Protein backbone atom coordinates (compact mmCIF):
# COMPACT_ATOMS: atom_id res chain seq x y z
CA UNK A 1 0.00 0.00 0.00
CA UNK A 2 1.28 3.45 -0.88
CA UNK A 3 1.74 5.62 2.19
CA UNK A 4 3.74 8.42 0.58
CA UNK A 5 2.56 11.87 1.65
CA UNK A 6 1.10 13.99 -1.14
CA UNK A 7 2.66 17.26 -2.18
CA UNK A 8 1.81 20.52 -0.46
CA UNK A 9 1.70 24.00 -2.02
CA UNK A 10 5.29 24.69 -1.01
CA UNK A 11 6.40 21.46 -2.72
CA UNK A 12 4.87 22.59 -6.01
CA UNK A 13 6.60 25.94 -5.50
CA UNK A 14 9.90 24.09 -5.17
CA UNK A 15 9.25 22.20 -8.40
CA UNK A 16 8.39 25.46 -10.16
CA UNK A 17 11.63 27.00 -8.90
CA UNK A 18 13.70 24.07 -10.16
CA UNK A 19 12.03 24.23 -13.57
CA UNK A 20 12.60 28.00 -13.68
CA UNK A 21 16.28 27.41 -12.96
CA UNK A 22 16.51 24.79 -15.70
CA UNK A 23 14.76 27.17 -18.08
CA UNK A 24 17.53 29.72 -17.56
CA UNK A 25 19.84 27.25 -19.31
CA UNK A 26 17.38 25.28 -21.44
CA UNK A 27 14.60 27.51 -22.70
CA UNK A 28 12.38 24.59 -23.77
CA UNK A 29 11.99 23.33 -20.19
CA UNK A 30 8.22 22.90 -19.70
CA UNK A 31 6.00 24.38 -17.03
CA UNK A 32 4.86 22.13 -14.19
CA UNK A 33 1.33 21.78 -15.61
CA UNK A 34 2.83 20.15 -18.71
CA UNK A 35 4.89 17.87 -16.43
CA UNK A 36 1.75 17.03 -14.48
CA UNK A 37 -0.02 15.81 -17.61
CA UNK A 38 3.09 13.96 -18.75
CA UNK A 39 3.29 12.24 -15.37
CA UNK A 40 -0.37 11.17 -15.48
CA UNK A 41 0.33 9.48 -18.81
CA UNK A 42 3.34 7.68 -17.32
CA UNK A 43 1.14 6.42 -14.49
CA UNK A 44 -1.37 5.09 -17.04
CA UNK A 45 1.24 3.75 -19.45
CA UNK A 46 1.23 0.04 -20.22
CA UNK A 47 4.92 -0.24 -19.28
CA UNK A 48 6.66 1.45 -16.38
CA UNK A 49 8.91 3.99 -18.09
CA UNK A 50 12.27 4.24 -16.26
CA UNK A 51 13.86 7.53 -15.27
CA UNK A 52 16.58 7.12 -17.88
CA UNK A 53 13.93 7.29 -20.61
CA UNK A 54 11.49 9.93 -19.44
CA UNK A 55 13.89 12.52 -17.99
CA UNK A 56 15.67 13.21 -21.31
CA UNK A 57 12.32 13.17 -23.13
CA UNK A 58 10.60 15.62 -20.79
CA UNK A 59 13.41 17.88 -19.61
CA UNK A 60 16.00 17.47 -22.36
CA UNK A 61 18.54 16.55 -19.70
CA UNK A 62 21.21 14.16 -20.89
CA UNK A 63 23.42 12.90 -18.04
CA UNK A 64 26.02 11.72 -20.55
CA UNK A 65 26.83 15.26 -21.67
CA UNK A 66 30.07 16.57 -20.10
CA UNK A 67 28.86 20.18 -20.10
CA UNK A 68 25.35 21.46 -19.57
CA UNK A 69 22.30 19.31 -20.14
CA UNK A 70 22.07 18.67 -16.41
CA UNK A 71 20.49 19.77 -13.18
CA UNK A 72 22.41 22.50 -11.39
CA UNK A 73 23.88 19.92 -9.01
CA UNK A 74 23.17 16.53 -7.46
CA UNK A 75 21.20 18.09 -4.62
CA UNK A 76 18.81 19.73 -7.08
CA UNK A 77 18.42 16.49 -9.01
CA UNK A 78 17.67 14.49 -5.89
CA UNK A 79 15.17 17.09 -4.69
CA UNK A 80 13.34 17.11 -8.01
CA UNK A 81 13.25 13.33 -8.28
CA UNK A 82 12.05 12.90 -4.69
CA UNK A 83 9.17 15.32 -5.22
CA UNK A 84 8.43 13.77 -8.61
CA UNK A 85 8.17 10.29 -7.07
CA UNK A 86 5.89 11.52 -4.29
CA UNK A 87 3.55 13.12 -6.80
CA UNK A 88 3.71 10.04 -9.05
CA UNK A 89 2.73 7.82 -6.13
CA UNK A 90 -0.04 10.23 -5.19
CA UNK A 91 -1.54 10.18 -8.69
CA UNK A 92 -1.22 6.41 -8.95
CA UNK A 93 -3.00 5.91 -5.63
CA UNK A 94 -5.78 8.29 -6.69
CA UNK A 95 -6.32 6.51 -10.02
CA UNK A 96 -6.37 3.11 -8.31
CA UNK A 97 -8.90 4.22 -5.68
CA UNK A 98 -12.57 3.85 -6.71
CA UNK A 99 -14.49 7.14 -6.50
CA UNK A 100 -18.03 8.09 -7.42
CA UNK A 101 -17.39 11.76 -8.13
CA UNK A 102 -14.47 13.95 -9.11
CA UNK A 103 -15.02 16.22 -6.11
CA UNK A 104 -14.21 13.32 -3.80
CA UNK A 105 -11.15 14.13 -1.70
CA UNK A 106 -9.56 10.88 -2.92
CA UNK A 107 -10.09 11.65 -6.63
CA UNK A 108 -7.25 12.65 -8.94
CA UNK A 109 -7.06 16.42 -9.16
CA UNK A 110 -4.41 17.67 -11.60
CA UNK A 111 -2.29 20.62 -10.60
CA UNK A 112 -3.50 23.01 -13.30
CA UNK A 113 -3.58 26.80 -13.54
CA UNK A 114 -6.43 29.07 -14.53
CA UNK A 115 -4.23 31.47 -16.49
CA UNK A 116 -7.13 33.27 -18.10
CA UNK A 117 -8.75 33.75 -14.72
CA UNK A 118 -5.53 35.14 -13.27
CA UNK A 119 -5.22 37.60 -16.14
CA UNK A 120 -8.87 38.60 -15.82
CA UNK A 121 -8.13 39.54 -12.20
CA UNK A 122 -5.44 42.03 -13.22
CA UNK A 123 -6.08 45.78 -13.49
CA UNK A 124 -7.26 46.82 -16.99
CA UNK A 125 -3.99 48.55 -17.87
CA UNK A 126 -2.01 45.37 -17.15
CA UNK A 127 -4.43 43.17 -19.10
CA UNK A 128 -3.98 45.37 -22.16
CA UNK A 129 -0.26 44.54 -22.24
CA UNK A 130 -0.90 40.81 -22.56
CA UNK A 131 -1.31 39.11 -25.93
CA UNK A 132 -4.50 37.05 -25.65
CA UNK A 133 -3.39 34.68 -28.40
CA UNK A 134 -0.66 33.29 -26.14
CA UNK A 135 -2.94 32.48 -23.21
CA UNK A 136 -3.66 28.74 -22.88
CA UNK A 137 -7.15 27.50 -22.18
CA UNK A 138 -7.97 25.82 -18.90
CA UNK A 139 -6.17 22.43 -18.60
CA UNK A 140 -4.85 22.72 -22.16
CA UNK A 141 -1.20 22.54 -21.09
CA UNK A 142 -1.95 19.51 -18.89
CA UNK A 143 -3.55 17.71 -21.84
CA UNK A 144 -0.63 18.59 -24.11
CA UNK A 145 1.76 17.09 -21.57
CA UNK A 146 -0.30 13.91 -21.40
CA UNK A 147 -0.38 13.50 -25.17
CA UNK A 148 3.34 14.29 -25.43
CA UNK A 149 4.03 11.12 -23.44
CA UNK A 150 1.53 9.10 -25.48
CA UNK A 151 3.11 10.20 -28.75
CA UNK A 152 6.67 9.49 -27.63
CA UNK A 153 6.00 5.90 -26.52
CA UNK A 154 3.73 4.74 -29.36
CA UNK A 155 4.41 1.04 -28.80
CA UNK A 156 3.14 1.29 -25.24
CA UNK A 157 0.04 3.19 -26.39
CA UNK A 158 -0.86 1.08 -29.41
CA UNK A 159 -4.59 0.39 -29.70
CA UNK A 160 -5.58 -2.83 -27.86
CA UNK A 161 -6.43 -5.80 -30.07
CA UNK A 162 -9.64 -6.57 -28.20
CA UNK A 163 -12.49 -4.71 -29.96
CA UNK A 164 -14.31 -3.62 -26.81
CA UNK A 165 -11.09 -2.45 -25.17
CA UNK A 166 -10.08 -0.66 -28.38
CA UNK A 167 -13.36 1.27 -28.50
CA UNK A 168 -13.05 2.18 -24.83
CA UNK A 169 -9.43 3.21 -25.37
CA UNK A 170 -10.17 5.40 -28.41
CA UNK A 171 -12.98 7.26 -26.61
CA UNK A 172 -10.74 7.85 -23.60
CA UNK A 173 -7.88 9.26 -25.65
CA UNK A 174 -10.29 11.42 -27.64
CA UNK A 175 -11.47 12.97 -24.37
CA UNK A 176 -7.92 13.98 -23.48
CA UNK A 177 -7.15 15.19 -27.00
CA UNK A 178 -10.25 17.42 -26.86
CA UNK A 179 -8.58 19.41 -24.07
CA UNK A 180 -5.55 20.14 -26.24
CA UNK A 181 -7.82 22.38 -28.32
CA UNK A 182 -8.56 25.99 -27.47
CA UNK A 183 -11.68 26.94 -25.50
CA UNK A 184 -13.30 29.22 -28.05
CA UNK A 185 -16.69 29.45 -26.32
CA UNK A 186 -17.73 32.47 -24.28
CA UNK A 187 -16.53 32.13 -20.67
CA UNK A 188 -19.47 31.82 -18.29
CA UNK A 189 -17.83 30.27 -15.22
CA UNK A 190 -14.79 30.54 -13.01
CA UNK A 191 -12.52 27.54 -13.47
CA UNK A 192 -11.25 27.01 -9.93
CA UNK A 193 -13.56 29.01 -7.66
CA UNK A 194 -17.22 29.91 -7.39
CA UNK A 195 -16.69 33.66 -7.11
CA UNK A 196 -13.66 34.15 -9.38
CA UNK A 197 -13.65 35.99 -12.73
CA UNK A 198 -15.32 34.33 -15.70
CA UNK A 199 -12.55 32.38 -17.40
CA UNK A 200 -13.94 29.16 -18.85
CA UNK A 201 -16.96 27.96 -20.75
CA UNK A 202 -19.37 25.37 -19.40
CA UNK A 203 -18.46 23.07 -22.28
CA UNK A 204 -14.81 23.32 -21.31
CA UNK A 205 -15.44 22.36 -17.70
CA UNK A 206 -17.53 19.41 -18.87
CA UNK A 207 -14.74 18.36 -21.23
CA UNK A 208 -12.26 18.63 -18.37
CA UNK A 209 -14.35 16.28 -16.24
CA UNK A 210 -14.66 13.82 -19.12
CA UNK A 211 -10.88 13.89 -19.60
CA UNK A 212 -10.27 13.08 -15.93
CA UNK A 213 -12.63 10.11 -16.07
CA UNK A 214 -10.84 9.08 -19.26
CA UNK A 215 -7.54 8.97 -17.37
CA UNK A 216 -9.13 6.60 -14.88
CA UNK A 217 -10.31 4.45 -17.77
CA UNK A 218 -6.91 4.39 -19.47
CA UNK A 219 -5.27 3.32 -16.23
CA UNK A 220 -7.78 0.48 -15.89
CA UNK A 221 -7.48 -0.62 -19.51
CA UNK A 222 -3.73 -1.19 -19.33
CA UNK A 223 -3.90 -2.74 -15.86
CA UNK A 224 -6.41 -5.27 -17.18
CA UNK A 225 -4.46 -6.03 -20.35
CA UNK A 226 -1.03 -6.12 -18.70
CA UNK A 227 2.41 -5.34 -20.14
CA UNK A 228 3.34 -6.21 -23.69
CA UNK A 229 4.90 -9.64 -24.14
CA UNK A 230 8.12 -9.56 -26.13
CA UNK A 231 8.00 -11.76 -29.20
CA UNK A 232 10.51 -14.61 -29.01
CA UNK A 233 11.92 -15.69 -32.36
CA UNK A 234 13.47 -19.14 -32.29
CA UNK A 235 16.27 -19.91 -34.71
CA UNK A 236 16.51 -23.32 -36.30
CA UNK A 237 19.06 -25.62 -34.66
CA UNK A 238 21.46 -27.26 -37.18
CA UNK A 239 21.45 -31.02 -37.45
CA UNK A 240 24.38 -32.77 -35.74
CA UNK A 241 26.09 -33.45 -39.07
CA UNK A 242 25.30 -30.01 -40.55
CA UNK A 243 27.89 -27.27 -40.84
CA UNK A 244 27.87 -25.21 -37.64
CA UNK A 245 26.15 -21.84 -37.97
CA UNK A 246 28.96 -20.06 -36.12
CA UNK A 247 31.06 -20.09 -39.29
CA UNK A 248 33.86 -22.36 -38.07
CA UNK A 249 33.43 -24.78 -40.97
CA UNK A 250 33.17 -27.71 -38.56
CA UNK A 251 30.19 -30.00 -38.13
CA UNK A 252 27.74 -28.82 -35.50
CA UNK A 253 28.30 -31.94 -33.34
CA UNK A 254 32.03 -31.16 -33.14
CA UNK A 255 31.61 -27.43 -32.59
CA UNK A 256 28.84 -25.53 -30.76
CA UNK A 257 26.81 -28.73 -30.40
CA UNK A 258 29.59 -30.60 -28.64
C-alpha positions as CSV (number, residue, x, y, z in Angstrom):
1,X,0.0,0.0,0.0
2,X,1.3,3.5,-0.9
3,X,1.7,5.6,2.2
4,X,3.7,8.4,0.6
5,X,2.6,11.9,1.6
6,X,1.1,14.0,-1.1
7,X,2.7,17.3,-2.2
8,X,1.8,20.5,-0.5
9,X,1.7,24.0,-2.0
10,X,5.3,24.7,-1.0
11,X,6.4,21.5,-2.7
12,X,4.9,22.6,-6.0
13,X,6.6,25.9,-5.5
14,X,9.9,24.1,-5.2
15,X,9.3,22.2,-8.4
16,X,8.4,25.5,-10.2
17,X,11.6,27.0,-8.9
18,X,13.7,24.1,-10.2
19,X,12.0,24.2,-13.6
20,X,12.6,28.0,-13.7
21,X,16.3,27.4,-13.0
22,X,16.5,24.8,-15.7
23,X,14.8,27.2,-18.1
24,X,17.5,29.7,-17.6
25,X,19.8,27.3,-19.3
26,X,17.4,25.3,-21.4
27,X,14.6,27.5,-22.7
28,X,12.4,24.6,-23.8
29,X,12.0,23.3,-20.2
30,X,8.2,22.9,-19.7
31,X,6.0,24.4,-17.0
32,X,4.9,22.1,-14.2
33,X,1.3,21.8,-15.6
34,X,2.8,20.1,-18.7
35,X,4.9,17.9,-16.4
36,X,1.7,17.0,-14.5
37,X,0.0,15.8,-17.6
38,X,3.1,14.0,-18.8
39,X,3.3,12.2,-15.4
40,X,-0.4,11.2,-15.5
41,X,0.3,9.5,-18.8
42,X,3.3,7.7,-17.3
43,X,1.1,6.4,-14.5
44,X,-1.4,5.1,-17.0
45,X,1.2,3.7,-19.5
46,X,1.2,0.0,-20.2
47,X,4.9,-0.2,-19.3
48,X,6.7,1.4,-16.4
49,X,8.9,4.0,-18.1
50,X,12.3,4.2,-16.3
51,X,13.9,7.5,-15.3
52,X,16.6,7.1,-17.9
53,X,13.9,7.3,-20.6
54,X,11.5,9.9,-19.4
55,X,13.9,12.5,-18.0
56,X,15.7,13.2,-21.3
57,X,12.3,13.2,-23.1
58,X,10.6,15.6,-20.8
59,X,13.4,17.9,-19.6
60,X,16.0,17.5,-22.4
61,X,18.5,16.5,-19.7
62,X,21.2,14.2,-20.9
63,X,23.4,12.9,-18.0
64,X,26.0,11.7,-20.5
65,X,26.8,15.3,-21.7
66,X,30.1,16.6,-20.1
67,X,28.9,20.2,-20.1
68,X,25.4,21.5,-19.6
69,X,22.3,19.3,-20.1
70,X,22.1,18.7,-16.4
71,X,20.5,19.8,-13.2
72,X,22.4,22.5,-11.4
73,X,23.9,19.9,-9.0
74,X,23.2,16.5,-7.5
75,X,21.2,18.1,-4.6
76,X,18.8,19.7,-7.1
77,X,18.4,16.5,-9.0
78,X,17.7,14.5,-5.9
79,X,15.2,17.1,-4.7
80,X,13.3,17.1,-8.0
81,X,13.2,13.3,-8.3
82,X,12.0,12.9,-4.7
83,X,9.2,15.3,-5.2
84,X,8.4,13.8,-8.6
85,X,8.2,10.3,-7.1
86,X,5.9,11.5,-4.3
87,X,3.6,13.1,-6.8
88,X,3.7,10.0,-9.0
89,X,2.7,7.8,-6.1
90,X,0.0,10.2,-5.2
91,X,-1.5,10.2,-8.7
92,X,-1.2,6.4,-9.0
93,X,-3.0,5.9,-5.6
94,X,-5.8,8.3,-6.7
95,X,-6.3,6.5,-10.0
96,X,-6.4,3.1,-8.3
97,X,-8.9,4.2,-5.7
98,X,-12.6,3.9,-6.7
99,X,-14.5,7.1,-6.5
100,X,-18.0,8.1,-7.4
101,X,-17.4,11.8,-8.1
102,X,-14.5,13.9,-9.1
103,X,-15.0,16.2,-6.1
104,X,-14.2,13.3,-3.8
105,X,-11.1,14.1,-1.7
106,X,-9.6,10.9,-2.9
107,X,-10.1,11.6,-6.6
108,X,-7.3,12.7,-8.9
109,X,-7.1,16.4,-9.2
110,X,-4.4,17.7,-11.6
111,X,-2.3,20.6,-10.6
112,X,-3.5,23.0,-13.3
113,X,-3.6,26.8,-13.5
114,X,-6.4,29.1,-14.5
115,X,-4.2,31.5,-16.5
116,X,-7.1,33.3,-18.1
117,X,-8.8,33.8,-14.7
118,X,-5.5,35.1,-13.3
119,X,-5.2,37.6,-16.1
120,X,-8.9,38.6,-15.8
121,X,-8.1,39.5,-12.2
122,X,-5.4,42.0,-13.2
123,X,-6.1,45.8,-13.5
124,X,-7.3,46.8,-17.0
125,X,-4.0,48.5,-17.9
126,X,-2.0,45.4,-17.1
127,X,-4.4,43.2,-19.1
128,X,-4.0,45.4,-22.2
129,X,-0.3,44.5,-22.2
130,X,-0.9,40.8,-22.6
131,X,-1.3,39.1,-25.9
132,X,-4.5,37.0,-25.7
133,X,-3.4,34.7,-28.4
134,X,-0.7,33.3,-26.1
135,X,-2.9,32.5,-23.2
136,X,-3.7,28.7,-22.9
137,X,-7.2,27.5,-22.2
138,X,-8.0,25.8,-18.9
139,X,-6.2,22.4,-18.6
140,X,-4.8,22.7,-22.2
141,X,-1.2,22.5,-21.1
142,X,-2.0,19.5,-18.9
143,X,-3.6,17.7,-21.8
144,X,-0.6,18.6,-24.1
145,X,1.8,17.1,-21.6
146,X,-0.3,13.9,-21.4
147,X,-0.4,13.5,-25.2
148,X,3.3,14.3,-25.4
149,X,4.0,11.1,-23.4
150,X,1.5,9.1,-25.5
151,X,3.1,10.2,-28.8
152,X,6.7,9.5,-27.6
153,X,6.0,5.9,-26.5
154,X,3.7,4.7,-29.4
155,X,4.4,1.0,-28.8
156,X,3.1,1.3,-25.2
157,X,0.0,3.2,-26.4
158,X,-0.9,1.1,-29.4
159,X,-4.6,0.4,-29.7
160,X,-5.6,-2.8,-27.9
161,X,-6.4,-5.8,-30.1
162,X,-9.6,-6.6,-28.2
163,X,-12.5,-4.7,-30.0
164,X,-14.3,-3.6,-26.8
165,X,-11.1,-2.5,-25.2
166,X,-10.1,-0.7,-28.4
167,X,-13.4,1.3,-28.5
168,X,-13.1,2.2,-24.8
169,X,-9.4,3.2,-25.4
170,X,-10.2,5.4,-28.4
171,X,-13.0,7.3,-26.6
172,X,-10.7,7.8,-23.6
173,X,-7.9,9.3,-25.6
174,X,-10.3,11.4,-27.6
175,X,-11.5,13.0,-24.4
176,X,-7.9,14.0,-23.5
177,X,-7.2,15.2,-27.0
178,X,-10.2,17.4,-26.9
179,X,-8.6,19.4,-24.1
180,X,-5.5,20.1,-26.2
181,X,-7.8,22.4,-28.3
182,X,-8.6,26.0,-27.5
183,X,-11.7,26.9,-25.5
184,X,-13.3,29.2,-28.1
185,X,-16.7,29.5,-26.3
186,X,-17.7,32.5,-24.3
187,X,-16.5,32.1,-20.7
188,X,-19.5,31.8,-18.3
189,X,-17.8,30.3,-15.2
190,X,-14.8,30.5,-13.0
191,X,-12.5,27.5,-13.5
192,X,-11.3,27.0,-9.9
193,X,-13.6,29.0,-7.7
194,X,-17.2,29.9,-7.4
195,X,-16.7,33.7,-7.1
196,X,-13.7,34.2,-9.4
197,X,-13.6,36.0,-12.7
198,X,-15.3,34.3,-15.7
199,X,-12.5,32.4,-17.4
200,X,-13.9,29.2,-18.9
201,X,-17.0,28.0,-20.8
202,X,-19.4,25.4,-19.4
203,X,-18.5,23.1,-22.3
204,X,-14.8,23.3,-21.3
205,X,-15.4,22.4,-17.7
206,X,-17.5,19.4,-18.9
207,X,-14.7,18.4,-21.2
208,X,-12.3,18.6,-18.4
209,X,-14.3,16.3,-16.2
210,X,-14.7,13.8,-19.1
211,X,-10.9,13.9,-19.6
212,X,-10.3,13.1,-15.9
213,X,-12.6,10.1,-16.1
214,X,-10.8,9.1,-19.3
215,X,-7.5,9.0,-17.4
216,X,-9.1,6.6,-14.9
217,X,-10.3,4.4,-17.8
218,X,-6.9,4.4,-19.5
219,X,-5.3,3.3,-16.2
220,X,-7.8,0.5,-15.9
221,X,-7.5,-0.6,-19.5
222,X,-3.7,-1.2,-19.3
223,X,-3.9,-2.7,-15.9
224,X,-6.4,-5.3,-17.2
225,X,-4.5,-6.0,-20.4
226,X,-1.0,-6.1,-18.7
227,X,2.4,-5.3,-20.1
228,X,3.3,-6.2,-23.7
229,X,4.9,-9.6,-24.1
230,X,8.1,-9.6,-26.1
231,X,8.0,-11.8,-29.2
232,X,10.5,-14.6,-29.0
233,X,11.9,-15.7,-32.4
234,X,13.5,-19.1,-32.3
235,X,16.3,-19.9,-34.7
236,X,16.5,-23.3,-36.3
237,X,19.1,-25.6,-34.7
238,X,21.5,-27.3,-37.2
239,X,21.5,-31.0,-37.4
240,X,24.4,-32.8,-35.7
241,X,26.1,-33.5,-39.1
242,X,25.3,-30.0,-40.5
243,X,27.9,-27.3,-40.8
244,X,27.9,-25.2,-37.6
245,X,26.2,-21.8,-38.0
246,X,29.0,-20.1,-36.1
247,X,31.1,-20.1,-39.3
248,X,33.9,-22.4,-38.1
249,X,33.4,-24.8,-41.0
250,X,33.2,-27.7,-38.6
251,X,30.2,-30.0,-38.1
252,X,27.7,-28.8,-35.5
253,X,28.3,-31.9,-33.3
254,X,32.0,-31.2,-33.1
255,X,31.6,-27.4,-32.6
256,X,28.8,-25.5,-30.8
257,X,26.8,-28.7,-30.4
258,X,29.6,-30.6,-28.6
